[in-house]
Amino acid sequence: MDDVIGRPLREQWEFFLDEHRTALYDCLDGLTEEQARRSLVPSRTTLLGLVKHATFVEKVWFDEAITGRSRDEIGIPATPDESFVLTDEDTVDSVRAAYRETCEASRKATAALGLDDVVTGNRRGPLPLRWVYLHVLREFAQHCGHADILREQILAER
């Protein structure tokens, strides 16, 4: 973290965004399929569902918002709540692979953009990339906290 102090703002934000991406990916380390799917709260939130939702978030903000493609065209659910729904085909490995690929696509999608460049494909209307980065950082920080608590509860049962 100290390596980015004094670096350009873009590098700092991307560093922190990648830290959060990694934390969400790593929340599934060493868990069984059952543990990753375990529901410990009344909502649809599970550890596997959180990583699947993070894939959705990446696609909303770094595909839909940048390209203007619809969620249907991208192949993602219409609503955030639906993005937590797990199918029989969703496994720790498949959800992680999709997340890893999506994060790489997000990095490529933003590589040529500046922080002040405006993306126009989001439902809120035109937004500067800096706002998108801050929004995703905020959301992922919340989800990392959710993941920490759920993982702690699951590991405490061992």
Secondary structure, DSSP 8 states (H G I E B T S, - for coil): -GGGTTS-HHHHHHHHHHHHHHHHHHTTTT--HHHHH---SSSS--HHHHHHHHHHHHHIIIIIHHH---HHHHT--SSTGGGG---TT--HHHHHHHHHHHHHHHHHHHTT--TT-EE--STT--EEHHHHHHHHHHHHHHHHHHHHHHHHHHHHT-
